[in-house]
Amino acid sequence: MADNSKDSNAYWAANVRIILISLVIWATVSFGFGIILRPMLMGISVGGTDLGFWFAQQGSIFVFLALIFFYAWRMNKLDAEFGVEE
């Protein structure tokens, strides 16, 4: 029973770590690049507009979608590692 609890704690710790890393990346890209660092990114042009505006309008959405696919891939790998795959 103790071994099962240990595996369960390790599984959830890994899951929470993946979630926190994903949230930090998304917050950095959407809030950081789109709002806080926008003045620094104004000189770089992407599609006729500055890079900060692009991150605020498109980049954060693309990163969010990439993070969804990364999370699904990584969780499938983690599930297989702990023997709880579907």
URCORVEN-V56545 format. One record per residue. N is the residue number from 1. RES is the residue in one letter. SS is DSSP state (alpha for helix, beta for strand, coil for the rest). PHI is phi in degrees with one decimal (none if undefined). OMEGA is omega in degrees with one decimal (NA if undefined). Layout:
[[N RES SS PHI OMEGA] [N RES SS PHI OMEGA]]
This chain:
[[1 M coil none -179.1] [2 A alpha -65.8 179.5] [3 D alpha -65.9 178.3] [4 N alpha -64.8 178.3] [5 S alpha -66.2 178.4] [6 K alpha -64.5 177.2] [7 D alpha -64.0 179.8] [8 S alpha -63.5 178.9] [9 N alpha -65.0 178.9] [10 A alpha -65.8 178.8] [11 Y alpha -61.7 -177.8] [12 W alpha -70.7 175.9] [13 A alpha -64.1 177.8] [14 A alpha -65.6 179.3] [15 N alpha -63.0 -179.7] [16 V alpha -64.6 177.9] [17 R alpha -62.0 178.1] [18 I alpha -63.1 179.5] [19 I alpha -63.5 -178.6] [20 L alpha -64.8 177.5] [21 I alpha -62.5 178.9] [22 S alpha -62.8 179.6] [23 L alpha -66.4 178.4] [24 V alpha -65.0 178.4] [25 I alpha -62.2 -178.3] [26 W alpha -64.9 178.9] [27 A alpha -64.9 178.9] [28 T alpha -63.2 -177.8] [29 V alpha -71.3 -174.5] [30 S alpha -77.5 -177.3] [31 F alpha -81.8 -177.4] [32 G alpha -68.0 -176.9] [33 F alpha -72.6 -176.1] [34 G alpha -79.8 -175.1] [35 I alpha -123.3 -172.6] [36 I alpha -69.7 -176.6] [37 L coil -92.4 -177.0] [38 R alpha -58.2 179.0] [39 P alpha -59.8 179.2] [40 M alpha -72.3 -176.3] [41 L alpha -93.6 -175.4] [42 M coil -65.8 -177.7] [43 G coil -77.6 -177.7] [44 I coil -95.8 -176.5] [45 S beta -99.8 176.2] [46 V beta -134.7 177.1] [47 G coil 60.2 178.0] [48 G coil 86.6 178.2] [49 T beta -135.1 -178.5] [50 D beta -78.2 -174.5] [51 L alpha -63.5 178.3] [52 G alpha -62.7 177.4] [53 F alpha -65.1 178.9] [54 W alpha -61.6 177.6] [55 F alpha -62.8 -179.7] [56 A alpha -65.9 -175.1] [57 Q alpha -95.5 -174.0] [58 Q alpha -122.1 -172.1] [59 G alpha -59.1 -179.5] [60 S alpha -66.4 177.6] [61 I alpha -69.2 178.1] [62 F alpha -62.7 178.5] [63 V alpha -65.1 177.9] [64 F alpha -59.6 178.1] [65 L alpha -63.9 177.0] [66 A alpha -63.0 178.4] [67 L alpha -67.0 176.5] [68 I alpha -62.8 179.2] [69 F alpha -66.7 176.4] [70 F alpha -61.9 -179.2] [71 Y alpha -62.6 179.2] [72 A alpha -62.6 179.2] [73 W alpha -63.7 -177.0] [74 R alpha -68.4 179.0] [75 M alpha -70.3 174.6] [76 N alpha -61.5 178.0] [77 K alpha -66.0 178.8] [78 L alpha -66.6 177.1] [79 D alpha -60.8 178.7] [80 A alpha -65.4 179.8] [81 E alpha -63.5 -178.6] [82 F alpha -97.9 176.0] [83 G coil 72.7 179.7] [84 V coil -119.7 -179.9] [85 E coil -70.0 -178.0] [86 E coil -74.3 NA]]
